[in-house]
Amino acid sequence: MLSVVAAFGQDYETKQYISQNDTLPYRILLPENYNPNKSYPLVVFLHGAGERGNDNELQLIHGSFLFKSKEFRQNHPAIVVFPQCPKNSYWASVQKNQIQKKEKKYKFQKKLGKYRTQELLELFLNDLEKSYKIDTTRRYIGGLSMGGMGTFELVARMPNYFAAAFAICGGGNPSWSKILSSTPFWIFHGSNDLIVSYGYSKRMFRNMKRYNKETRFTTYEGVGHNSWDTAFKELELFPWVFSFIKK
């Protein structure tokens, strides 16, 4: 597996962000022919629970290849970052309860209180903008599973920051829908997901659509938890994401 990760991460620089006693490892991919005097869009990708740790490699397993493709780099030159969540933490401030051997029930907080991992992400993004010229009208975020949950929550905590977002097999609290209304979302989920219930995404879409007509939902019938494999093949995904500019 590590050799595969090494291949995926070949062009991703290895860095870390430190805040007080917390360290957030991350990998960053700069555009081809990067010009430090030019502003670029920012893409943040949040990985799933299985890729937590501090090796600064595992977070690249799913999705990092997308941003290294010739097509993406030519059509969407952007600064791409893959932060890595600590092993004992979680991207979202969610409560998890085991129902069956493979099934969990998630409780998403209605009121978003202080949560250090989300705070660390916010501080990291603010610090990133001090080191790189980022187009403040073209910041984007996406994630899968735990990262999909983290995507909903971070946008809810930073409602005026991202121009668009995509969440794969994640979830959130529908009560956030009005707060999320200024950021178009494309939501993906497999109908047979036994790890993160399809219903979480469906409920988010139904409520979010009321406030933002640009919100989209794609169901993969018969697909289980690894719906990211199918979502990553969506040819319209990045053209859709990059079509949005924050006013």
N, C-alpha and C positions, 0 to 999 in steps of 0.2 A: 504493500500500500504506500509506503513512504517514497518508493521510486516513482510511483504515479503522481504523488503530491509534488515531488521535486520537479517533475516534468511540467505540471500545471503552473507551478510557481516560478518558473525559470526567469520570467521577466518582472516578477513582482519583487519590489524591494522589501527587505525585512526591517521593520521599525517597531518602536514601542512608545506609548504615551504614559507618562507617570504623573499621578496627581496624589499628593500626600503619600499615603502608604499603599496606594493602589497602582497596579501596572496593567495597562491594556495593550497587549501585543497587537500589531496590525501589519498587513501587507498592502503595499500601494503600487499601482500600475499607472505610470505616466503615459501620456499620448506619444505616439511616434513623432520624432523631431520636436520634442517638447521645448517650448520657449518660455522661460521663467517670467518674461515681461508681458506675456499674453494671458488673458483670463480664459479659463476652461470650465465646462460643466463638471459637476461632482456627482459620482455615483457611489452610494454606500450600500454594501450588501451584508445582511445579517444571517449567519449560518444557523443550523439546527443544533439540538441538544447533544447529539453524538459527536460534534466537532469541538466541544468545549475543551479548554486546557490552557497550557502556556508554552506549547512547542512552536507556535506561530506557523504552523503548517496545515493542521487538520482542517481549518476553516476554508481551505482552498479546494477541498475534494469536490464539492457540488457547486457548479456555476462559474468557477473562475475561468474556465476555458472559453466561455462565451465572450468575455471581454478581450481575450487575446486573439480572437479571430480576425482575419484580414478585413472582412466585411465590416465588423464593428469598428475597428480602429480607423478605417477610411471614412466611414459614414458618420461616426459619432465620437470624434476625438474628445476624450474626457479623462479626468483624474478619477481612478477607481480605487476604492479602499475596502478591505476585508478585515474588520476588527475581529478579535477572538475573545469570546466570553470566558471568564474564569470557570474552572471545573466545578466549583462549589456555588456557582451563581446561575442566573437565568436572565435572558434579555428582557423579559417582561415580569412585572410584579403580580404574578398570578399564583393562585393556590391550586395545588394538584392533589387529587384524591384517586386512589386506585379503585376501580370498579371490578374489573375482571383481570385475568392474567395479563392481557395485552391492552386493555382499554382503560383510559384515564378520564376523569372528569375535571374540567378546568373552571375555576371561578375567577372571572376578570373583575378587577376593582372598579366600582362605579365612580368613586372619587379618587383621583390620582394623587396620592400623597408622596412624601419623600421616599425615593428608592435609589440607592446608591449606584446600581449598575446603569440605570437610565441617566442619572446625573453624570456619571462618568462618560457616557456617550456624548452628552451635550457639551461637556467640557472639552472632550477630544475634538469634536467638530469645530468648536470655537478656536482651539489651538491650531488645527489644521489650516484654518483660513489665515493664520498669521505666517505660515510657512509657504503657502502656495496661493497664487492669484486664482480665486474661484469666482466664477460668474454667479453672483448672488440671485440671479433670476432663473438659474438652471441647475438647481440642486435636486437630486433624485435619490430615492431609497427603495430597496426591495429586500425580501427575506423569505426563508422557508421554515415551516414548522415553528419551532421556538422563535426563529428569526422573523417569521410572518407575524407572530404575536408581538414581538418587539417593534416591528415596523408600524403596526397600528398604534401602539402605545407611544412611540417616540414622536410620531406625527401629531398625536393628540397633545403631547406635552410641548411640541414646537409647531403649532398650527400655521405659522406664517413663514416657515423655513423652507419646506420642500415644494417643488413645482408639481411633482407627480410621484406616485408610489405604486408598487405591486407587492401583493402578499400571497404566498403559496402555502396552502394547507395550514393556515394559522387561525387567528380568531382574536376577538376583543369584546369589549362591552358595548352593545348597541347604543347605550346612553351617550357615548362619545360622538355619535354621528354628526351632530351639529358643529362640534369643535373641528371635526375632520373635513367639514364641507368645503374648505378652500383648497383642498388637495385632491385631485382626481386619483382614484384607485382602480387598479385592475386586479381583481381577486380570482384566484384559481383554487380548485379543490376537487379531489376524487370522491365520487359518491360512496365508495366502499372503504373509506378511511376508518380504521379501527383504533388508530392512535390519537388523532385529533379529529373529532367528529365533524363531518361535512356540515352539520347544522350550525356550527359556529360561524363559518364563512357566509352561509346562506342568510343568517339573521343579520350579520353586519351589512351585507349588500342591500337587503330589503329596507333597512333603516337609513343607510347612507345615501341610497338612490333618491330619497325624498329631498335631500338637501343639495345634491350635486348630480346633475343628469349625466355627467361624463363618466360616472362610476360604472365599471363593467364587472361582470361575473361570468366565469367560464367553468362549467361542470364537466368533469371527465368521468363519464359513465363507466362503472365497473372497475375503476382504478382505485388502488389502495393509497397508503400514506405517501408513497414516493411519486406523487403527482408532479413533482418538480421536473422529473425526466421528460414528461409530456409538455409541461409549460415552457421549458427551455427550447422546445422545438417550434414555438409559436413565432412565425415570421414577422408578425405585426407588433410583437412586444416592444422592441426598442424604438421603432419608428413612432409608435403610440406614446411611449414614455417621453421621448425627446421632443415630441410635438408641443409639449406644454412649457410655457414660459411664465414665471411668476410675475404678476403685475405689481 
